[in-house]
Amino acid sequence: MARIWIQNGRVIDPSRELDRVTNVFIDDGRIADIGDAPQEADQIIDATNQIVCPGFIDLYTELREPGSEEDETIESATAAAVAGGFTSIASIPSADPPTDTQASVEFISHQAKRADNCHVFVLACVSKGRAGEELSEMGSLVEAGAAGFTDANRPIFNAELMRRALEYSRMFHRPILNLPQVPELNQDGVVHDGLVSTILGLPGMPPAAEDVMTGRDIRLAEATGGTLHLMKISTSGSVEIVRQAKARGIKVSAGLSAANLIGTDETIRSFDTNFKLNPPLRSQDHLDACIAGLTDGTIDVICSGHAPRATEKKMLVLNAAPFGIVNLETTLGLVGTKLVHAGHLDWSAAIYKMSVAPAQILGLEQKGSLSAGSDADITVFNPDQPWTVSTKELHSKSSNTPLDGWTLHGRATHVIVGGQLKKQP
Amino acid sequence: MQEEINTLAKPDSWNRRYLIDLESLTADEITTLLDTADQFRELTNECRMKLPVLQGKTVANLFFENSTRTRTSFSLAARRLGADTVDFTASGSSLSKGESFIDTAKNIEAMNVDAVVVRHRAPGTPHVLTKTLDTAVVNAGDGPHEHPTQGLLDILTIRQKLGRIDGLTVALVGDIAHSRTARSNIWGLKKLGAHVIVCGPATLVTDRWEEIGVEVAHNLDEILPRCDVLNLLRIQFERQNTRPFPSVREYALLYAMTPDRLARSKDNIVIMAPGPINRGVEVTTEVADGSHSVILDQVTNGLAVRMAALWLVTQ
């Protein structure tokens, strides 16, 4: 395998507080060395004025294959991931058939290997059939390669099932990832429950629906000692509940979907279904609280929230259209624009939340770091140069995003996966 | 007659091809709509014949949700103006019927229509059509969002009965949460200077309305003596997921307009209901059919308002 020399970049490795201009050397699929002196190489990447960091790991990518290939395939999702600077993604089993058998886990792994774009860590279902009633065969699923468990966009509403899942999964050292929402409080909700939903007559998703479930899940994690990750939080209440739990020493992590950085519930005044997200774009006070949670470390992870949906599905009326946007290719740009350039996070903290923390949550000891011997998963990106989003250029099979024409700061230029250069200008 | 028709010139204060909501209209625009409606009502009353100002034009009624009175009113308004009408109705009890609404609308537009009147159970549908179609668009009710012609006809009726809107206290009573009529009334009345009260059970009347300058009340008897107008909104059982009050009986006890409550109101109070009314729930039969009730005036004004709306958006 080729020896690669990434030259003269600003190397940021938050796993050991490294942030300086230097060289990274890759050999045989692993990080060989970091140092100022030149070394021999087969291939040289000039990273002048670029940031070089451990490859991004996404904890929320809906692959949609098998079952909803009209939205996305494993091939197209992983291509989009690499284009966006991700070297690994965790697959969210949102499509039917559910990922609740050994065969279904192995199918995803197999398709990912065949596509050969980036690593895919398969998240299997917590419950059989993703029905929220009985535990899936977690032991067998782990044997097939499952990296963790989630019922995707269906919250684990049954408290007893959640308790059992947190207890049982401990045996296999795998996390439970939940979307913390009380379904009966959200009912047919399509947007944040607030003044805008009141004026527009749209059914709302009250912040309390998230706060209540966040509180429940944390109590259950405390009681069971299980590993809990709250995939996408969005309310000031749940940020505060997570903050207090961490202060009490409870093992819990929380993520924010970069899609929720797009704006507030005011956007839904356009009635554009591409602003219909789950969790919804909330009012400014909630967004501010989430950003404060990112800044003080309460929110550990920034995920893409990638939820591709075919155009004809998003053409429906707002009440009927599915939630979500494609975001693998715009996550870095949103983080750069809305968080780093806006002064809320420095790049080291952003990289921590997009690589180091996700690696820890999935227990990936060889990833999320540029230490010698780690997997050579590396993202090189331009932190400053503005670029304009064009849905026509996206690698994702779907183009459901309101960001077409937006100017963002932060775009991957080189992506190295397992020592192989998968993306270059 | 011909002379009077010739005096109908598009007012300078109107430059829109759409009537989607009252929220985005100015007070001048709302007044223009009301004045035009008055003009049409007088002309039709006097002549009892058609005003062929839209001769040769076609108005399409796209009703993705069941409606009898609004659809009839729009059809009649279009025909009174000399327009041809096309009716498209889909029983809109399930959203699946509305899934291809953009395609349906584009199909109808391809038949060379000049204006589309649309009703849909999903908020925002008319707004989306203005982005998709080249024709004029009039909202005939989009879910609980707005029903601008209903708001206008209510306001027109108040103006006829009390001579003004500015300075009046108008209470909207009942299911504010699910009422498009309430929203259109709120915006229109506020813009014209009325004090608006929304009154009903706390499960159907959120305090958030205060944020836009509307008074929120849950006790009808307390506000009653201050009200110049009561607009009694229908309880929309069909839009409610869980029943927001324990029983119809309890609702009627707290909010029904009864002869007893009428006796404690201002002498010249105007009682309105957008219909169809649930007799015995929002209003007793005695009050609905009594001398303070203007329910049938509302229907007559509805026709005039819809004529005005169709004429203005197609000029």
Contacts between the chains, C-beta under 8 A, distances in Angstrom:
chain1	res1	chain2	res2	distance
A	187	B	241	5.3
A	188	B	241	6.7
A	194	B	208	7.2
A	195	B	208	5.1
A	195	B	211	5.4
A	195	B	212	7.5
A	198	B	206	5.9
A	198	B	208	4.8
A	198	B	209	7.2
A	199	B	23	7.1
A	199	B	183	7.0
A	199	B	212	7.4
A	200	B	123	5.3
A	200	B	124	7.1
A	200	B	145	5.5
A	201	B	123	4.7
A	201	B	142	7.7
A	201	B	143	5.5
A	201	B	144	3.2
A	201	B	145	3.8
A	201	B	146	7.5
A	201	B	178	7.6
A	201	B	180	6.3
A	201	B	183	6.3
A	202	B	123	5.3
A	202	B	124	7.9
A	202	B	143	7.8
A	202	B	144	8.0
A	202	B	145	7.6
A	271	B	123	7.3
A	271	B	124	3.1
A	271	B	125	8.0
A	271	B	127	5.0
A	271	B	128	5.6
A	315	B	102	5.9
A	316	B	95	7.9
A	316	B	98	8.0
A	316	B	99	5.4
A	317	B	95	6.9
A	317	B	98	5.9
A	317	B	99	7.7
A	317	B	101	6.5
A	317	B	120	6.8
A	317	B	122	3.6
A	317	B	124	7.0
A	317	B	125	5.6
A	317	B	128	7.5
A	318	B	122	5.9
A	318	B	123	6.6
A	318	B	124	5.3
A	319	B	95	6.2
A	319	B	121	7.6
A	319	B	122	4.5
A	319	B	123	7.5
A	319	B	143	7.3
A	320	B	95	4.5
A	320	B	96	7.8
A	320	B	98	7.3
A	320	B	99	6.3
A	320	B	122	6.9
